Amino acid sequence: MRHSNRNAGYLLRANLKQNLKFSLIWLVILIMMIASGAGKLEAAFAGGASGSKEIVKMLRAPGMAAMFGAMPKVDTYNTAIVFAGVMVVFMIILQALWVMPLMIRNTRGQEESGLLEMVRARNVGRTAAITAASLELLIDSAIMGILYFVSLAAVNMGGTDLYGDFLFSLGMVIANLLFGAIALLFAQLTNNTRTANMLSYMVLTAAYLVRLVTDIQHQNLTWLSPIGWFEKANFYTDNNLWALGLALLVSILLAASATMIARNHDLGAGIIAERTGRAKAAGWLRSIPALLWRTERGLFAGWLIGAVVFGGVMGSVLGGVGDILKTNPLYRKILDVGQINAANQTMVLSFLGMYLGIFVALAVTAGVQVAFRLKRDDNLGYLSVIHAEKPTRTTISVSYYCFGLLAGVFVLSAGLLALFFTGNTVLSHPLPLKYLGRLFAASVPAVISFIALGIALVGLWPRLSSLFWLYMGAGLIVQIFRGLFDLPKHAGNFTPFGWIANVPVENVDQTWLIVMVVSAIVLFILGIAGYRRQDLSL
């Protein structure tokens, strides 16, 4: 074992230095979410019992439970219990989006780029790379957990103590280890980063969807989802250590399995074998768009299927949203049937508006992933052969960019259609089609403008393209938590998420619509012009 891990410390130091900025940005985002969430909820509960009851009632609604997780069933709620109910699922997803690509980049990504082959030519063991990645995961997670604990202790929420804050922080650390270990395993099972990332995200999505369904209908089955294990910990109430122990045990087993595979497989190889391609490529693959379709069709199909499934599941919970008013005796006394139905529809539309931001983010992620392939394929040298042939730099960049735009629009369309029509099947009073038109009229320009920004970054400043995710993520987080944390009405207007915040209750503002369309065109052109001036393998 020691022989296989020789010079793992050297690789660890190199990885920590290389990933310093990336991890620091994510740590800042995560700590801000924890501290602001705890502080805002503490302020809301300090405002009086009526305000706290309204928050709890809102969070127990099926639509909110679908997004954030089911609230624990207790007699009296306090800030700490509500904080855990809101933040556990959301923080685990954010953390997974940090550590999963990091682990794949440090292992399979280094093999794919040829860097690990050069390193292994020296006195470096076979499992040194995966050991270094695992140690970096442990160090980053420990730092994150300490910062979580300090932040929660400083806020000192009502209903908490140092033990509760410690267990919450420990749970989030174990969640990091779990999803990081999942990514490490897929990095060894596959022979390329694209498949490893896709499978890792599929597991994360499946875990979220299983948790979503079971939290609404069968909470005793939530343990079937890895995310559900941390919900079952019931932080600040029961503090179930067995749930955390289960997650930690699975993390260790997954990491051990990944290490065993790394010790025995050849450099650059994976356990999951790729299908053997044709000896001679088809003639229709001579064009850049056809080649892109051939290489990205699996990713595109996965995003489409995921959008349809996610839209269907989220739409299925809309039937219980409006029923909140019908089951409230006070509303039934004050309002007649017609007024209740109108209020139900307004509430359903408000939930659709909240879901819209998530579907826009999914579509943008799908499209920008394709657009960012231009930078990655160039860095790996894949485009060198193509540049030596007939296609011009403009043709190559436009092909990548247009494919990304189309992918984003198709994923958005599939998700919204599934959301709207599934919702109408469970609503007692189906929504008119005009609201579907409002959703599309607002979200399509928003998706295109977001992707165009990513395109401009790839063309003009490829080394800064990772900042796009920070921009989009900050906008989505502010938009989702704006009402819950009592943020200013226009707090989210620094991204298109804020510009479409009132849709579909209202039509998108024409001014913002023009801004999105014009900015998308300008940014698209800048992305093409910027790539034409770039050197190869920048």
C-alpha positions as CSV (number, residue, x, y, z in Angstrom):
1,M,0.0,0.0,0.0
2,R,2.8,2.4,0.9
3,H,4.6,1.6,-2.3
4,S,1.5,2.3,-4.3
5,N,1.0,5.7,-2.6
6,R,4.6,6.9,-2.9
7,N,4.8,10.7,-3.5
8,A,1.1,11.1,-3.0
9,G,2.0,14.1,-0.8
10,Y,3.7,15.8,-3.7
11,L,0.5,15.4,-5.9
12,L,-1.6,16.6,-3.0
13,R,0.4,19.9,-2.7
14,A,0.2,20.3,-6.5
15,N,-3.6,19.7,-6.5
16,L,-4.2,22.1,-3.6
17,K,-2.2,24.8,-5.3
18,Q,-3.9,24.3,-8.7
19,N,-7.5,24.2,-7.2
20,L,-7.0,26.9,-4.6
21,K,-9.0,29.6,-6.4
22,F,-11.8,27.2,-7.4
23,S,-12.2,25.8,-3.9
24,L,-12.0,29.3,-2.3
25,I,-14.8,30.6,-4.4
26,W,-17.0,27.7,-3.5
27,L,-16.1,28.0,0.2
28,V,-17.1,31.6,0.2
29,I,-20.4,30.8,-1.5
30,L,-21.2,28.0,0.9
31,I,-20.3,30.0,4.1
32,M,-22.3,33.0,2.9
33,M,-25.3,30.7,2.4
34,I,-25.0,29.1,5.8
35,A,-24.4,32.4,7.7
36,S,-27.1,34.5,5.8
37,G,-29.6,31.7,6.0
38,A,-29.2,31.3,9.7
39,G,-29.1,35.0,10.3
40,K,-32.2,35.8,8.2
41,L,-34.3,33.0,9.8
42,E,-33.2,34.0,13.3
43,A,-34.4,37.6,12.5
44,A,-37.7,36.3,11.1
45,F,-38.4,34.2,14.2
46,A,-37.4,37.0,16.4
47,G,-40.2,39.1,14.8
48,G,-42.9,37.2,16.7
49,A,-44.9,33.9,16.8
50,S,-47.2,34.9,13.9
51,G,-44.3,35.4,11.5
52,S,-42.7,32.1,12.5
53,K,-45.9,30.2,12.0
54,E,-46.4,31.6,8.6
55,I,-42.9,30.5,7.6
56,V,-43.5,27.0,8.9
57,K,-46.8,26.8,7.2
58,M,-45.2,27.9,3.9
59,L,-42.4,25.4,4.2
60,R,-44.7,22.5,4.9
61,A,-46.6,23.1,1.7
62,P,-46.0,20.3,-0.9
63,G,-44.4,22.6,-3.4
64,M,-41.8,23.8,-0.9
65,A,-41.2,20.3,0.5
66,A,-40.5,19.2,-3.0
67,M,-37.8,21.8,-3.4
68,F,-36.2,22.0,0.1
69,G,-37.3,18.8,1.9
70,A,-39.9,17.8,4.3
71,M,-40.0,19.7,7.6
72,P,-39.6,17.4,10.7
73,K,-42.8,16.8,12.6
74,V,-42.4,18.4,16.0
75,D,-44.8,20.2,18.4
76,T,-42.9,23.4,18.5
77,Y,-40.7,24.8,15.8
78,N,-37.7,27.1,16.4
79,T,-35.1,28.7,14.2
80,A,-32.6,25.8,14.3
81,I,-35.2,23.2,13.3
82,V,-36.5,25.3,10.4
83,F,-32.9,26.1,9.3
84,A,-32.1,22.4,9.1
85,G,-35.3,21.7,7.2
86,V,-34.6,24.3,4.6
87,M,-30.8,24.1,4.2
88,V,-29.8,20.4,4.4
89,V,-31.0,19.4,0.9
90,F,-30.0,22.6,-0.8
91,M,-26.5,22.7,0.8
92,I,-25.8,19.1,-0.1
93,I,-26.6,19.8,-3.7
94,L,-24.3,22.9,-3.8
95,Q,-21.5,21.0,-2.1
96,A,-21.8,18.1,-4.6
97,L,-21.6,20.5,-7.5
98,W,-18.3,21.6,-6.0
99,V,-16.6,18.3,-5.0
100,M,-17.8,16.0,-7.8
101,P,-16.1,17.8,-10.8
102,L,-13.1,18.5,-8.5
103,M,-12.5,14.8,-7.8
104,I,-13.0,13.8,-11.5
105,R,-10.6,16.6,-12.6
106,N,-7.9,15.5,-10.1
107,T,-8.0,11.8,-11.3
108,R,-9.6,11.0,-14.6
109,G,-9.0,14.5,-15.9
110,Q,-5.2,14.2,-15.2
111,E,-5.1,10.9,-17.0
112,E,-7.1,12.2,-20.0
113,S,-4.8,15.2,-20.4
114,G,-1.6,13.1,-20.3
115,L,-0.4,14.9,-17.2
116,L,-0.6,11.8,-15.0
117,E,1.3,9.7,-17.5
118,M,4.3,12.1,-17.3
119,V,4.1,12.2,-13.5
120,R,3.8,8.4,-13.2
121,A,7.1,8.2,-15.3
122,R,8.8,9.4,-12.2
123,N,8.8,7.7,-8.8
124,V,5.1,8.0,-8.2
125,G,2.8,5.1,-7.1
126,R,-0.2,3.7,-9.0
127,T,-2.7,4.9,-6.5
128,A,-1.0,8.2,-5.6
129,A,-3.3,10.3,-7.7
130,I,-6.5,9.0,-6.1
131,T,-5.0,9.1,-2.7
132,A,-4.0,12.7,-3.2
133,A,-7.6,13.5,-4.5
134,S,-9.1,11.8,-1.4
135,L,-6.9,13.7,1.0
136,E,-7.7,17.0,-0.7
137,L,-11.4,16.1,-0.4
138,L,-10.9,15.4,3.3
139,I,-9.0,18.6,3.9
140,D,-11.4,20.8,2.0
141,S,-14.4,19.2,3.7
142,A,-12.8,19.6,7.2
143,I,-12.1,23.3,6.5
144,M,-15.7,23.7,5.3
145,G,-17.1,22.0,8.4
146,I,-15.0,24.2,10.8
147,L,-16.2,27.3,9.0
148,Y,-19.8,26.1,9.2
149,F,-19.5,25.4,12.9
150,V,-18.0,28.9,13.6
151,S,-20.6,30.6,11.5
152,L,-23.5,28.8,13.2
153,A,-22.0,29.4,16.7
154,A,-21.7,33.1,15.9
155,V,-25.3,33.4,14.8
156,N,-26.5,31.4,17.8
157,M,-29.9,30.5,16.4
158,G,-32.8,29.9,18.8
159,G,-33.2,26.3,19.8
160,T,-29.6,25.3,19.1
161,D,-26.5,24.5,21.1
162,L,-22.8,23.8,20.3
163,Y,-23.6,20.0,20.0
164,G,-26.4,20.7,17.4
165,D,-24.1,23.0,15.4
166,F,-21.3,20.4,15.5
167,L,-23.6,17.6,14.3
168,F,-25.0,19.7,11.5
169,S,-21.4,20.7,10.4
170,L,-20.3,17.1,10.7
171,G,-23.2,15.9,8.6
172,M,-22.4,18.4,5.8
173,V,-18.7,17.2,5.9
174,I,-19.9,13.6,5.5
175,A,-22.2,14.6,2.6
176,N,-19.1,16.1,0.9
177,L,-17.2,12.8,1.4
178,L,-20.1,10.7,0.1
179,F,-20.6,12.5,-3.2
180,G,-16.9,13.1,-3.6
181,A,-16.4,9.3,-3.2
182,I,-19.2,8.7,-5.8
183,A,-17.3,10.9,-8.3
184,L,-14.0,9.1,-7.5
185,L,-15.5,5.8,-8.2
186,F,-17.0,6.9,-11.6
187,A,-13.7,8.4,-12.5
188,Q,-12.1,5.0,-12.2
189,L,-15.0,3.1,-13.8
190,T,-15.0,5.2,-17.0
191,N,-12.1,6.2,-19.3
192,N,-13.1,9.9,-19.9
193,T,-14.2,12.9,-17.8
194,R,-17.3,13.4,-19.9
195,T,-18.9,10.1,-19.0
196,A,-17.7,10.3,-15.4
197,N,-19.3,13.7,-14.9
198,M,-22.5,12.6,-16.6
199,L,-22.9,9.5,-14.4
200,S,-22.0,11.5,-11.3
201,Y,-24.7,14.1,-12.1
202,M,-27.2,11.4,-12.9
203,V,-26.7,9.8,-9.4
204,L,-27.1,13.3,-7.8
205,T,-30.3,14.0,-9.8
206,A,-31.7,10.5,-9.1
207,A,-31.0,11.0,-5.4
208,Y,-32.8,14.4,-5.4
209,L,-35.8,13.0,-7.3
210,V,-36.2,10.0,-5.1
211,R,-36.0,12.3,-2.1
212,L,-38.5,14.7,-3.7
213,V,-41.1,12.0,-4.3
214,T,-40.7,10.3,-0.9
215,D,-40.7,13.5,1.1
216,I,-44.1,14.4,-0.3
217,Q,-45.9,11.0,-0.3
218,H,-43.9,8.4,1.7
219,Q,-41.5,9.9,4.1
220,N,-40.6,6.5,5.6
221,L,-39.0,5.7,2.3
222,T,-36.8,8.8,2.1
223,W,-33.9,6.7,3.3
224,L,-33.8,5.2,-0.2
225,S,-32.0,8.4,-1.3
226,P,-28.5,9.2,-0.2
227,I,-29.7,12.8,0.3
228,G,-32.5,11.5,2.5
229,W,-30.0,9.9,4.9
230,F,-29.0,13.4,6.0
231,E,-32.7,14.5,6.3
232,K,-33.2,11.4,8.6
233,A,-30.5,12.7,10.8
234,N,-33.0,15.3,12.0
235,F,-30.5,17.9,13.1
236,Y,-31.4,20.0,16.2
237,T,-34.2,17.5,17.1
238,D,-33.4,13.8,17.3
239,N,-29.8,14.1,16.1
240,N,-29.8,10.6,14.7
241,L,-26.2,9.5,14.5
242,W,-27.0,6.2,12.7
243,A,-27.9,8.1,9.5
244,L,-24.5,9.9,9.5
245,G,-22.8,6.6,10.3
246,L,-24.4,5.0,7.3
247,A,-23.3,7.8,5.0
248,L,-19.8,7.7,6.3
249,L,-19.6,3.9,5.9
250,V,-20.8,4.0,2.3
251,S,-18.2,6.8,1.6
252,I,-15.4,4.7,2.9
253,L,-16.5,1.7,0.9
254,L,-16.8,3.7,-2.3
255,A,-13.4,5.3,-1.9
256,A,-11.8,2.0,-1.1
257,S,-13.4,0.5,-4.2
258,A,-12.1,3.4,-6.4
259,T,-8.6,2.8,-4.9
260,M,-8.7,-0.9,-5.7
261,I,-9.7,-0.2,-9.3
262,A,-7.0,2.4,-9.6
263,R,-4.4,-0.1,-8.4
264,N,-5.2,-2.7,-11.0
265,H,-6.3,-0.8,-14.2
266,D,-4.0,0.5,-16.9
267,L,-3.3,4.2,-17.2
268,G,-6.1,5.8,-19.3
269,A,-8.3,2.7,-19.1
270,G,-11.6,2.2,-17.4
271,I,-13.8,-0.7,-16.2
272,I,-16.7,0.4,-18.3
273,A,-15.6,-0.3,-21.9
274,E,-16.6,2.0,-24.7
275,R,-18.4,0.6,-27.7
276,T,-16.2,-0.1,-30.6
277,G,-16.7,2.4,-33.3
278,R,-16.9,1.8,-37.0
279,A,-13.7,1.3,-38.9
280,K,-14.6,4.0,-41.3
281,A,-16.6,7.1,-40.2
282,A,-19.8,7.8,-42.1
283,G,-19.7,10.5,-44.7
284,W,-22.2,12.7,-43.0
285,L,-19.7,13.2,-40.1
286,R,-17.5,15.4,-42.3
287,S,-19.2,18.6,-41.1
288,I,-18.5,20.2,-37.7
289,P,-22.2,20.3,-36.6
290,A,-22.6,16.5,-37.5
291,L,-19.4,15.7,-35.5
292,L,-20.7,17.7,-32.5
293,W,-24.0,15.9,-32.7
294,R,-22.3,12.5,-32.8
295,T,-20.1,13.3,-29.8
296,E,-22.6,15.2,-27.7
297,R,-25.8,13.3,-28.4
298,G,-25.5,11.2,-25.2
299,L,-25.1,14.2,-23.0
300,F,-28.0,15.9,-24.9
301,A,-30.3,12.9,-24.5
302,G,-29.5,12.7,-20.8
303,W,-30.4,16.3,-20.2
304,L,-33.6,16.0,-22.2
305,I,-34.7,12.9,-20.2
306,G,-33.7,14.5,-16.9
307,A,-35.7,17.7,-17.8
308,V,-38.8,15.7,-18.6
309,V,-38.6,13.5,-15.5
310,F,-37.9,16.5,-13.3
311,G,-40.7,18.6,-14.9
312,G,-43.2,15.7,-14.5
313,V,-42.3,15.2,-10.8
314,M,-42.4,18.9,-10.0
315,G,-45.7,19.3,-11.9
316,S,-47.3,16.4,-9.9
317,V,-47.0,18.4,-6.6
318,L,-48.9,21.4,-7.9
319,G,-52.2,19.8,-7.1
320,G,-51.5,20.2,-3.4
321,V,-50.3,23.8,-3.6
322,G,-53.7,25.5,-3.9
323,D,-55.4,23.1,-1.5
324,I,-53.6,25.0,1.3
325,L,-56.2,27.7,1.1
326,K,-59.2,25.3,1.0
327,T,-58.1,23.6,4.2
328,N,-57.6,26.8,6.0
329,P,-60.8,27.6,8.0
330,L,-60.1,31.3,8.1
331,Y,-59.9,31.6,4.4
332,R,-63.0,29.5,3.9
333,K,-65.0,31.9,6.1
334,I,-63.7,35.1,4.5
335,L,-63.7,34.0,0.9
336,D,-66.4,32.4,-1.3
337,V,-65.7,29.5,-3.7
338,G,-64.9,31.7,-6.7
339,Q,-62.4,33.8,-4.7
340,I,-60.8,30.7,-3.2
341,N,-60.3,29.2,-6.7
342,A,-58.8,32.5,-8.0
343,A,-56.5,32.6,-5.0
344,N,-55.5,29.0,-5.6
345,Q,-54.6,29.8,-9.2
346,T,-52.5,32.8,-8.1
347,M,-50.6,30.6,-5.6
348,V,-50.0,27.9,-8.3
349,L,-48.7,30.5,-10.7
350,S,-46.4,31.8,-7.9
351,F,-44.9,28.3,-7.5
352,L,-44.5,28.0,-11.2
353,G,-42.5,31.2,-11.2
354,M,-40.3,29.9,-8.5
355,Y,-39.8,26.6,-10.4
356,L,-39.1,28.6,-13.6
357,G,-35.7,29.8,-12.3
358,I,-34.6,26.2,-11.7
359,F,-35.6,25.1,-15.2
360,V,-33.8,28.0,-16.6
361,A,-30.7,27.1,-14.6
362,L,-30.9,23.5,-15.9
363,A,-31.2,24.6,-19.5
364,V,-28.4,27.1,-19.2
365,T,-26.1,24.4,-17.6
366,A,-26.9,22.0,-20.5
367,G,-26.2,24.7,-23.1
368,V,-23.1,26.2,-21.5
369,Q,-21.6,22.7,-21.1
370,V,-21.6,22.3,-24.8
371,A,-20.3,25.8,-25.5
372,F,-17.5,25.3,-23.0
373,R,-16.5,22.1,-24.9
374,L,-14.8,24.5,-27.4
375,K,-12.3,25.6,-24.8
376,R,-11.8,22.0,-23.4
377,D,-11.4,20.3,-26.8
378,D,-9.0,23.0,-27.9
379,N,-6.9,22.5,-24.7
380,L,-6.8,18.8,-25.2
381,G,-5.6,19.2,-28.8
382,Y,-8.7,17.7,-30.4
383,L,-9.2,20.7,-32.6
384,S,-5.7,20.8,-33.9
385,V,-6.5,18.3,-36.6
386,I,-9.7,20.1,-37.5
387,H,-8.0,23.4,-37.8
388,A,-5.6,21.9,-40.2
389,E,-8.5,21.0,-42.5
390,K,-11.0,23.1,-44.4
391,P,-13.3,24.5,-41.6
392,T,-12.5,28.0,-40.5
393,R,-12.3,29.2,-36.9
394,T,-15.6,31.0,-37.4
395,T,-17.3,27.8,-38.6
396,I,-16.0,25.8,-35.7
397,S,-17.0,28.3,-33.0
398,V,-20.4,29.0,-34.5
399,S,-21.1,25.2,-34.6
400,Y,-20.3,24.8,-30.9
401,Y,-22.1,28.0,-29.9
402,C,-25.3,27.2,-31.9
403,F,-25.4,23.6,-30.7
404,G,-25.2,25.0,-27.1
405,L,-28.0,27.4,-27.7
406,L,-30.2,24.7,-29.3
407,A,-29.4,22.3,-26.4
408,G,-30.4,24.9,-23.8
409,V,-33.7,25.8,-25.6
410,F,-34.7,22.1,-26.1
411,V,-33.9,21.2,-22.5
412,L,-35.9,24.1,-21.3
413,S,-38.9,23.3,-23.6
414,A,-39.0,19.7,-22.6
415,G,-38.9,20.6,-18.9
416,L,-41.6,23.3,-19.1
417,L,-43.9,21.2,-21.2
418,A,-43.6,18.3,-18.7
419,L,-44.1,20.7,-15.8
420,F,-47.1,22.5,-17.2
421,F,-49.1,19.6,-18.6
422,T,-48.4,17.3,-15.7
423,G,-49.5,20.0,-13.4
424,N,-52.7,20.5,-15.3
425,T,-53.6,16.8,-14.9
426,V,-53.5,17.1,-11.1
427,L,-55.1,20.6,-10.8
428,S,-58.9,20.7,-10.2
429,H,-58.9,23.9,-12.3
430,P,-56.3,23.5,-15.1
431,L,-54.3,26.6,-16.1
432,P,-55.1,28.3,-19.4
433,L,-52.4,27.9,-22.2
434,K,-51.7,31.6,-22.0
435,Y,-49.6,31.0,-18.9
436,L,-47.5,28.4,-20.7
437,G,-46.9,31.1,-23.4
438,R,-45.8,33.5,-20.7
439,L,-43.3,31.0,-19.3
440,F,-41.8,30.5,-22.8
441,A,-41.8,34.2,-23.7
442,A,-39.7,35.0,-20.5
443,S,-37.5,31.9,-20.1
444,V,-36.3,31.4,-23.7
445,P,-34.7,34.9,-23.9
446,A,-33.3,34.4,-20.4
447,V,-31.7,31.1,-21.3
448,I,-30.2,32.5,-24.6
449,S,-28.8,35.6,-22.9
450,F,-27.2,33.4,-20.1
451,I,-25.6,31.0,-22.7
452,A,-24.5,34.0,-24.8
453,L,-22.6,35.3,-21.8
454,G,-20.8,32.0,-21.4
455,I,-20.0,32.1,-25.1
456,A,-18.5,35.6,-24.8
457,L,-16.3,34.4,-21.9
458,V,-15.1,31.4,-23.9
459,G,-14.2,33.6,-26.8
460,L,-12.8,36.6,-25.0
461,W,-11.4,35.4,-21.7
462,P,-11.4,31.6,-21.6
463,R,-9.4,31.4,-18.4
464,L,-12.2,33.4,-16.6
465,S,-15.0,31.3,-18.0
466,S,-15.5,29.5,-14.6
467,L,-16.7,32.8,-13.2
468,F,-19.9,32.2,-15.2
469,W,-21.0,29.5,-12.8
470,L,-20.5,31.9,-9.9
471,Y,-22.6,34.6,-11.6
472,M,-25.4,32.2,-12.5
473,G,-25.4,30.5,-9.1
474,A,-25.5,33.7,-7.2
475,G,-28.4,34.9,-9.2
476,L,-30.4,31.7,-8.7
477,I,-29.7,31.5,-5.0
478,V,-30.8,35.1,-4.5
479,Q,-34.0,34.6,-6.5
480,I,-35.0,31.4,-4.7
481,F,-34.3,32.7,-1.2
482,R,-35.4,36.3,-1.7
483,G,-38.8,35.9,-0.2
484,L,-37.8,33.5,2.6
485,F,-34.8,35.7,3.7
486,D,-36.7,38.9,3.2
487,L,-34.3,40.3,0.7
488,P,-35.1,43.5,-1.3
489,K,-37.6,43.2,-4.1
490,H,-35.0,44.0,-6.8
491,A,-32.1,42.1,-5.2
492,G,-31.9,39.6,-8.0
493,N,-31.9,42.1,-10.9
494,F,-28.2,41.7,-11.5
495,T,-29.1,38.5,-13.5
496,P,-31.9,37.5,-15.8
497,F,-33.4,35.5,-13.0
498,G,-34.5,38.8,-11.4
499,W,-35.9,40.1,-14.7
500,I,-38.4,37.2,-15.0
501,A,-39.2,37.0,-11.3
502,N,-42.9,38.0,-11.8
503,V,-43.6,35.5,-14.6
504,P,-46.1,33.8,-15.1
505,V,-48.3,35.9,-12.8
506,E,-47.5,38.8,-15.1
507,N,-46.0,39.0,-18.5
508,V,-42.3,39.7,-18.7
509,D,-41.4,43.4,-18.8
510,Q,-40.8,44.5,-22.4
511,T,-37.8,46.5,-21.4
512,W,-36.1,43.5,-19.9
513,L,-37.1,41.4,-22.8
514,I,-35.4,43.8,-25.2
515,V,-32.3,43.9,-22.9
516,M,-32.1,40.1,-23.0
517,V,-32.4,39.8,-26.8
518,V,-30.0,42.6,-27.6
519,S,-27.4,41.4,-25.1
520,A,-27.6,37.8,-26.4
521,I,-26.9,39.0,-29.9
522,V,-24.0,41.2,-28.9
523,L,-22.4,38.6,-26.6
524,F,-22.7,35.9,-29.3
525,I,-20.9,38.1,-31.8
526,L,-18.2,38.9,-29.3
527,G,-17.7,35.2,-28.6
528,I,-17.1,34.5,-32.3
529,A,-14.8,37.5,-32.7
530,G,-12.8,36.6,-29.6
531,Y,-12.3,33.0,-30.6
532,R,-11.0,34.1,-34.0
533,R,-8.2,36.0,-32.3
534,Q,-7.2,33.2,-29.9
535,D,-4.1,31.1,-30.4
536,L,-4.5,27.3,-30.4
537,S,-4.5,25.5,-27.1
538,L,-4.9,28.7,-25.1
